[in-house]
């Protein structure tokens, strides 16, 4: 069975996801509440929040790290450096352009026309 893909590249080839510093973490739960990708879980027996789906983290996303009041969440690299490398390594631009065209077709409200274009 094929794994999850990111613009035609196997997602597992990229090591992107949050790392929790257990020394700093106060178990506030903002990581779990702010993540829309299901990366975090809660261990009822240990009463701790954990990364349970590292590979499900949206490529380049750092929202959980930004909302963490204790700066207890970090990532393997800066998102800018990582994403630049991933884009180049994965040669994803043809798939990105394809996905963008489909999105703009499906959601025409995303297309904005500037007054200077209307002349």
C-alpha positions in Angstrom: 0.0 0.0 0.0 1.4 3.4 -1.0 1.9 6.0 1.7 0.8 9.6 1.9 2.1 11.8 -0.8 3.0 15.5 -1.0 2.7 16.8 -4.5 3.8 13.5 -6.0 6.6 12.7 -3.5 6.3 10.1 -0.8 5.7 12.1 2.4 7.9 9.7 4.4 11.0 10.9 2.5 10.7 14.1 4.4 11.5 14.4 8.1 9.2 17.2 9.2 7.2 17.4 12.4 7.2 18.8 15.9 9.5 17.8 18.8 8.3 18.4 22.3 10.9 19.3 25.0 9.4 17.5 27.9 11.4 19.6 30.3 9.7 22.8 29.2 6.2 21.4 28.4 3.5 22.4 31.0 0.8 20.2 29.5 -1.4 23.1 28.6 -2.8 21.3 25.5 -2.6 24.1 23.0 -0.5 21.9 20.7 -3.3 19.4 20.4 -6.0 22.1 20.1 -4.2 24.1 17.4 -3.2 21.2 15.2 -5.6 20.4 12.4 -3.5 17.4 11.2 -3.9 15.1 14.1 -0.2 15.1 15.0 -0.7 15.2 18.8 -2.4 12.9 21.2 -2.9 12.7 25.0 -1.7 9.9 27.2 -4.3 9.5 29.9 -2.1 7.2 31.9 0.9 9.5 31.8 -1.1 12.8 31.7 1.1 14.1 28.9 0.6 15.4 25.4 2.7 13.6 22.8 3.5 13.6 19.1 1.7 10.5 17.8 1.6 11.1 14.1 4.9 12.9 13.2 4.5 12.2 9.5 1.0 13.7 9.4 2.4 17.2 10.2 1.7 19.6 7.3 4.9 20.3 5.5 6.3 23.6 6.7 3.6 24.2 9.4 4.9 25.5 12.8 1.6 26.6 14.3 1.9 24.5 17.4 5.4 25.8 18.1 4.1 29.4 17.7 1.2 29.0 20.1 3.2 27.1 22.7 3.5 29.5 25.7 6.7 27.8 26.9 8.5 27.4 23.6 8.5 23.7 24.2 8.0 22.7 20.6 10.7 22.8 18.0 11.2 21.4 14.5 14.1 19.7 12.8 15.0 22.8 10.8 13.7 26.3 10.1 10.6 26.0 8.0 12.0 28.3 5.3 15.2 26.3 4.9 13.4 23.0 5.1 10.7 23.9 2.6 13.2 25.3 0.1 15.2 22.1 0.3 12.0 19.9 0.0 10.7 21.8 -3.0 14.1 21.5 -4.8 14.7 17.9 -3.8 11.1 16.8 -4.6 10.9 18.7 -7.9 7.3 19.5 -7.0 6.5 22.6 -9.1 4.7 20.8 -11.9 2.4 19.1 -9.3 1.9 22.4 -7.4 0.9 24.2 -10.6 -1.6 21.4 -11.4 -3.1 21.5 -7.9 -3.3 25.3 -8.0 -5.2 25.2 -11.3 -7.6 22.7 -9.9 -8.1 24.8 -6.8 -8.8 28.0 -8.7 -11.2 26.2 -11.0 -13.1 24.7 -8.0 -13.0 27.9 -6.0 -13.3 30.8 -8.4 -13.7 33.3 -5.5 -10.0 32.8 -4.9 -9.3 34.5 -8.2 -9.0 38.3 -7.6 -8.9 40.8 -10.5 -7.0 44.0 -9.8 -8.3 47.2 -11.3 -5.2 47.6 -13.3 -5.9 44.2 -15.0 -9.4 45.3 -16.0 -8.2 47.9 -18.6 
